[in-house]
Every structure is written in C-alpha cells, then in structure tokens.
Amino acid sequence: MEYLLRFIQTHETFRLPEIQALADLEGIPMEVISYSLDSPFCTLKLPDDDSARSLLSRSITAKAIYALWGSGPTYPTLHESVLATSTPWWPQFQGQSFKFTIDSFQGSRTHADICELINSFAYMSFTGPVALKNPDMRFCVLEDWAFDAQAHGSSTPQHLYLGRLVGTSQREIVGKYDLKKRRYISTTSMDAELALITANIALARPGAIFYDPFVGTGSFPVACAHFGALAFGSDIDGRAIRGKGGRNLRANFAQYDLAPGFGDSFVADLTNSPLRPGRYLDGIVCDPPYGVREGLKVLGHREKRVGPVYDGPDAHHLQPGRVVSRGWATSILDADCE
Ligand SMILES: C[S@@+](CC[C@H](N)C(=O)[O-])C[C@H]1O[C@@H](n2cnc3c(N)ncnc32)[C@H](O)[C@@H]1O
C-alpha cells in the first residue's frame, strides 16, 4: 500500500537515512517511490498501517505518516485520483467521526479557502459526524507550494495529496531535550535534535551498548539512552565529565529519568584508548573535536614521543604491533569501523 510521509524541511540529508535505519530496525520492507531534498513529502510502499505506525513511532525528522488516498498536480486531478484510489475503502469508514485539515507547505490559505477546499471532498459522503477533537479518522490535504510562489502571484500549489492519518512521530521530544532546558551544557554541547537523529541512524535500542569517545556533556549518550541503549562515554578532559556543583554528565541522564541508561564515563585520550579492540560495542556516536571551538588534544610530549604511562598491568597498547602515535585523524575511526 502507498503511504505519504510528511518530513520536516530541515536536516534534509539526514531524513531518508533516518527512515531507512528505522525500517531496518523494525524489520519493515519499505520501498521509496518518490523523494526530493526540496520537499517535505515522500511517498513509500509499506505492507500495512501497523508497519507505517511502527516506522514513524521514533522518528525525529518526520512529523506524520498518512495512507495515501490520492495525489495530483491540480485539484481536479487530485479528486480524480482520490476517486480512483480510495472509493473501495470508503465503506469501512462509514459511521466513524472524522476531521479534515489542510497542511500547506510554503503556502498559506485563508479560512474561506480552507472551508471551500475541505467541502470539495464532500462526494466521499462519510456518514459519521465531524469531530474536531479526537475524531476516529483524520484526513489531511497536503499542498506542496514552490518556494515563494504565492509572493510571485501563483495561486496553485505544485503538487497535492490527500492522506488518512495513520501515525505520528516522536518530534515532540526535541523540545524536552532542548539544550536551553538542559541543566549541564558547554559551548560545544551537541544540538539535541541532531543527537536524537544520530541515535536513530545508529540504531540505538534496548539491549545495545553505545559509546561516545568525545563525550563532553553527554548529548549523544543521553540521546542513545532515550532510545533504550546502555551508553558509555569518555573524554580527554575530566572536567567536562565531572562538571561542577552537581551539574555534570551523570546528572544530565538523571534530569531525563535515564539513569539506568548511563553505563559509565571515564577519562581517556582516544589516540591512546584504554579500551580493548574487538566487536563488543553496538555503536559509536560522537562529535569529534573539529578545531573551531574545540580542537583535538592528545596526551604526549611536545618535543619527543613518549609512550603512555599506565598503572597496573600492560594495556593492549603496549602489546607488540600496536602503534601509539600523536597524529590523529578521523580515518582512525573509519578504520575501527571496518
Ligand atoms: C566537540 S566536543 C564534544 C561535545 C559533546 N558531543 C557534547 O555534547 O558535549 C569534543 C570533545 O572532545 C574532547 N577531546 C579532544 N581531544 C580528545 C582526545 N584526544 N580524546 C578524547 N577526547 C578528546 C574535548 O575535550 C571535547 O569535550
């Protein structure tokens, strides 16, 4: 069956990767029929409404998913498409309360326009009552206007869809994790929305172990823990982890009732990582020092290379064949992911 996904029109390059990751996570076969970076509307083939609901249930880049009842470049073609596609479905919705809304992307409609557009679907003759609060069925006419089209005198959108709402996403949690409301942040704390999208793309989930080697104030581990993962983090700067006056990395987990998702944190230089190599982590999500506000620091001597100093038994770095270097590049992360 065909569905219409209503994305947000920001973080465009992350939208499809997030949805594809969520389809993989839920084991949902999904075929993308149409998608463009310039539009928030994407059409998909999915097995059924339950799959559509599951697909969206933890998305951040999408707002809602609709069963697609018709589409077209003009209202007459939209109505033709609605009649051709959805007529067989009407009987099962008879007697149910319903509501129609209009979602105009890059456009606006007057109240009179909205009433007229909604009334133009009266031929569907649903017998149930109109209910503005908690209706059984929600229909939406989605208009895709070209950028600035109305300002340049256009009165017609470039594409139209009619959808029956099937599921909504988790976008409301972006506000909950907003850095403005977080008790412990720094100048380089990762934006909450991007951290949540990243955790989705990385498949953070219950039973999975995630690690951030540049943890700072913990935005990524918090996002991973939100989706049920057990999250660990380390940073070369212990002050970032410890914070001050009770405001610290651990407290950020507590603020969102995510204490069980906090694995632990420790101080370490990634270029001399104390972790053993091996495939025991389910995911590494991080925001490497990018050199503008937060440059890379490494442990070592300015003039001469000295090996790291360890307490206790030899770590894997000291084993033959392991090169400890002061040089560092993201290729180290890439190589570790292979
Ligand atoms: C861009 S910030 C990460 C911010 C973090 N994502 C947050 O939300 O607060 C980069 C972090 O990398 C740390 N860092 C720099 N060099 C490092 C190294 N060699 N090993 C581990 N951490 C390092 C810095 O101390 C800093 O906290």
The ligand as an SDF file (V2000), in Angstrom:
LIG
                    3D

 27 29  0  0  0  0  0  0  0  0999 V2000
   33.0010   18.8190   20.1180 C   0  0  0  0  0  0  0  0  0  0  0  0
   33.3250   18.3560   21.7520 S   0  0  0  0  0  0  0  0  0  0  0  0
   32.1100   17.1060   22.0500 C   0  0  0  0  0  0  0  0  0  0  0  0
   30.8850   17.6870   22.6990 C   0  0  0  0  0  0  0  0  0  0  0  0
   29.9080   16.6390   23.1220 C   0  0  0  0  0  0  0  0  0  0  0  0
   29.3510   15.9280   21.9800 N   0  0  0  0  0  0  0  0  0  0  0  0
   28.7730   17.2610   23.9420 C   0  0  0  0  0  0  0  0  0  0  0  0
   27.6080   17.1300   23.5650 O   0  0  0  0  0  0  0  0  0  0  0  0
   29.0670   17.9210   24.9480 O   0  0  0  0  0  0  0  0  0  0  0  0
   34.7810   17.4250   21.5870 C   0  0  0  0  0  0  0  0  0  0  0  0
   35.2830   16.8220   22.8670 C   0  0  0  0  0  0  0  0  0  0  0  0
   36.4250   16.0500   22.5210 O   0  0  0  0  0  0  0  0  0  0  0  0
   37.3240   16.1060   23.6190 C   0  0  0  0  0  0  0  0  0  0  0  0
   38.6400   15.6980   23.0990 N   0  0  0  0  0  0  0  0  0  0  0  0
   39.5560   16.4200   22.4120 C   0  0  0  0  0  0  0  0  0  0  0  0
   40.6190   15.6540   22.1040 N   0  0  0  0  0  0  0  0  0  0  0  0
   40.3640   14.4100   22.5940 C   0  0  0  0  0  0  0  0  0  0  0  0
   41.0740   13.1730   22.5990 C   0  0  0  0  0  0  0  0  0  0  0  0
   42.2840   13.0740   22.0360 N   0  0  0  0  0  0  0  0  0  0  0  0
   40.4870   12.0820   23.1940 N   0  0  0  0  0  0  0  0  0  0  0  0
   39.2710   12.1940   23.7940 C   0  0  0  0  0  0  0  0  0  0  0  0
   38.5690   13.3350   23.8510 N   0  0  0  0  0  0  0  0  0  0  0  0
   39.0900   14.4290   23.2380 C   0  0  0  0  0  0  0  0  0  0  0  0
   37.2030   17.5150   24.1400 C   0  0  0  0  0  0  0  0  0  0  0  0
   37.6240   17.5750   25.4910 O   0  0  0  0  0  0  0  0  0  0  0  0
   35.7210   17.7960   23.9530 C   0  0  0  0  0  0  0  0  0  0  0  0
   34.9990   17.5410   25.1440 O   0  0  0  0  0  0  0  0  0  0  0  0
  1  2  1  0
  2  3  1  0
  2 10  1  0
  3  4  1  0
  4  5  1  0
  5  6  1  0
  5  7  1  0
  7  8  2  0
  7  9  1  0
 10 11  1  0
 11 12  1  0
 11 26  1  0
 12 13  1  0
 13 14  1  0
 13 24  1  0
 14 15  1  0
 14 23  1  0
 15 16  2  0
 16 17  1  0
 17 18  1  0
 17 23  2  0
 18 19  1  0
 18 20  2  0
 20 21  1  0
 21 22  2  0
 22 23  1  0
 24 25  1  0
 24 26  1  0
 26 27  1  0
M  CHG  2   2   1   9  -1
M  END
$$$$
